[in-house]
């Protein structure tokens, strides 16, 4: 079942890319394994997955240790990260998808043993319930990170509201892509900002069509 789901999603990635003349190799599928146990995650890795994402520190550390016989796996932290937990997780991950404050960035700077690949989280939909930097503050925030040599802004991340229409999703993802391109054009050493982390199980085709390079898929893999 998991192998079949993975193949189906990979096909959907190809189809979505084809619609907008992109190559499927431009899109990285990040499997969100937060809702499944270690053995189910192992089955997914055996099926060919290469990126796993968790939103809880303890769960990621536990799974990474249990699956250390898969050294090729890239680990992504996608949840809200409390500053007090930074020291236990930041050197165990390959990507952090939710950088949303200068204080958090400063704590990462303090604890990181090497530059950390970070996505700045942007609240494109302006939902009060969502974390993230306001659209109009993104450029200033990224400039504020320039002195932190352990922070490497590889891109921007956002989430569309669950009840958004397809047209609304397209607009939100298009907006993030435009901001990302604007930051990339600045050619900042600490913020190449070439990536966009957007799109989940219910909306990744729209995200891909608007330029997503990382998609975070969980439910569709395990349902």
C-alpha positions in Angstrom: 0.0 0.0 0.0 2.7 2.5 1.0 4.8 1.7 -2.1 1.7 2.1 -4.3 0.9 5.5 -2.7 4.5 6.6 -3.2 4.4 5.7 -6.8 1.0 7.4 -7.3 2.4 10.7 -5.7 5.5 10.5 -7.9 3.2 10.2 -10.9 1.2 13.2 -9.8 4.4 15.2 -9.4 5.3 14.3 -13.0 1.9 15.2 -14.2 1.8 18.5 -12.4 5.2 19.4 -13.7 4.3 18.6 -17.2 1.4 21.0 -17.1 3.8 23.9 -16.6 6.8 22.6 -18.5 8.9 21.7 -15.4 11.0 18.7 -14.8 9.9 16.3 -12.0 13.5 16.3 -10.8 13.0 19.9 -9.7 10.6 18.8 -7.0 11.7 17.2 -3.8 9.2 15.0 -2.0 9.5 15.2 1.7 7.5 12.5 3.5 5.9 13.7 6.6 6.1 10.7 9.0 4.9 12.4 12.1 1.7 10.3 12.2 3.3 6.9 11.8 5.6 4.7 13.8 9.2 3.8 13.0 8.4 0.5 11.3 6.0 2.2 8.9 8.7 4.8 8.2 11.1 2.0 7.5 8.7 0.5 4.9 8.5 3.9 3.3 12.3 4.1 3.1 12.5 0.7 1.6 10.0 1.8 -1.0 12.4 4.5 -2.1 11.7 7.7 0.0 14.8 9.8 0.7 13.4 12.6 2.9 11.5 12.4 6.2 9.9 15.2 8.2 8.8 15.4 11.8 7.3 18.2 13.8 8.3 17.0 17.3 11.9 17.0 18.6 11.7 13.8 20.6 10.0 11.8 17.8 12.6 12.9 15.2 15.5 12.0 17.4 14.0 8.6 18.2 13.3 7.7 14.6 16.6 8.9 13.3 18.4 6.7 15.9 16.2 3.7 15.1 16.7 4.2 11.3 20.5 4.9 11.4 21.0 2.0 9.0 19.6 4.4 6.3 22.3 7.0 6.3 21.2 8.5 3.0 18.0 9.8 4.5 17.6 13.6 4.9 15.8 14.7 8.0 13.6 17.8 8.0 12.1 19.5 11.0 8.8 21.2 10.0 7.2 22.1 13.3 7.2 25.1 15.6 10.6 24.9 17.4 10.8 26.1 20.9 14.1 27.9 21.7 14.8 25.7 24.7 14.8 22.6 22.4 17.1 24.0 19.7 20.3 22.6 21.3 19.0 19.0 21.2 17.7 19.0 17.6 19.5 21.6 15.4 22.6 19.5 14.7 20.6 16.4 13.9 18.6 17.7 10.9 19.4 18.6 7.3 16.6 21.2 6.9 14.6 23.4 9.2 11.3 24.6 7.6 9.9 27.0 10.2 12.3 29.9 10.9 9.9 32.6 12.0 11.7 34.9 14.5 15.1 36.6 15.1 15.2 35.2 18.6 14.9 31.7 17.3 17.6 32.4 14.7 19.9 33.7 17.4 19.4 30.6 19.4 20.2 28.4 16.4 23.3 30.6 15.8 24.4 29.9 19.4 23.9 26.1 19.2 24.7 25.1 15.6 27.9 23.3 14.8 27.6 24.0 11.1 25.5 26.3 8.9 21.8 25.2 9.0 19.7 25.0 5.9 16.6 27.1 6.9 13.3 28.0 5.2 11.8 31.3 6.5 8.2 30.7 7.2 5.9 33.3 5.6 2.3 33.8 6.6 1.1 34.6 3.1 -2.6 33.9 4.0 -2.4 36.3 6.9 -4.2 33.9 9.2 -4.0 34.8 12.8 -3.7 31.1 13.8 -0.6 30.6 11.7 3.0 31.3 12.5 5.3 33.1 10.1 6.7 36.4 9.0 4.3 38.9 7.4 4.8 39.2 3.6 5.9 42.9 3.9 8.5 42.0 6.5 10.2 39.1 4.8 13.0 41.1 3.1 13.9 43.1 6.2 13.9 39.9 8.3 16.3 38.2 6.0 18.6 41.2 6.0 18.5 41.0 9.8 20.0 37.5 9.6 23.1 38.6 7.7 25.3 38.6 10.8 24.4 35.0 11.8 26.8 32.8 9.9 25.2 29.6 11.0 21.9 30.5 9.3 21.6 29.7 5.6 18.3 30.8 4.1 17.8 28.2 1.4 14.2 29.3 0.7 10.8 30.3 1.9 7.9 28.1 3.3 4.2 28.6 3.6 0.9 26.7 4.1 -2.4 27.4 2.5 -5.6 27.3 4.6 -7.2 23.9 4.6 -10.5 25.3 3.3 -8.9 27.4 0.5 -10.3 27.0 -3.0 -8.0 25.8 -5.8 -7.8 29.4 -7.1 -6.9 30.7 -3.7 -4.2 28.1 -3.3 -2.7 29.1 -6.7 -2.6 32.7 -5.7 -1.0 32.1 -2.3 1.7 29.8 -3.8 2.3 32.3 -6.6 2.8 35.1 -4.1 5.4 33.0 -2.1 7.2 32.2 -5.4 7.3 35.9 -6.3 8.8 36.8 -2.9 11.3 34.0 -3.1 12.4 35.2 -6.5 12.7 38.8 -5.3 15.0 37.6 -2.4 17.0 35.4 -4.7 17.6 38.4 -7.0 19.3 40.2 -4.2 22.1 37.6 -4.4 22.7 37.6 -0.6 25.6 35.3 0.5 23.7 34.1 3.6 20.4 33.8 1.8 20.6 32.2 -1.7 16.8 31.6 -1.3 16.4 29.4 -4.4 13.8 27.0 -2.9 10.1 27.1 -2.0 8.6 24.7 0.5 4.9 24.6 -0.1 2.2 22.1 -0.9 0.9 19.2 1.2 -1.3 16.2 0.6 -4.4 18.2 -0.4 -2.7 20.9 -2.5 0.7 19.9 -3.7 -0.3 19.8 -7.4 -1.2 23.5 -7.3 2.0 24.3 -5.4 4.1 22.5 -8.0 2.4 24.4 -10.8 3.3 27.6 -9.0 7.0 26.7 -8.6 7.3 24.5 -5.4 10.7 22.8 -5.1 9.9 21.0 -1.8 6.5 19.5 -1.1 5.6 18.0 2.3 3.3 15.0 2.0 2.0 12.8 4.8 -1.6 11.7 4.6 -1.6 10.8 1.0 1.3 8.4 1.7 -0.2 6.5 4.5 -4.0 6.6 4.1 
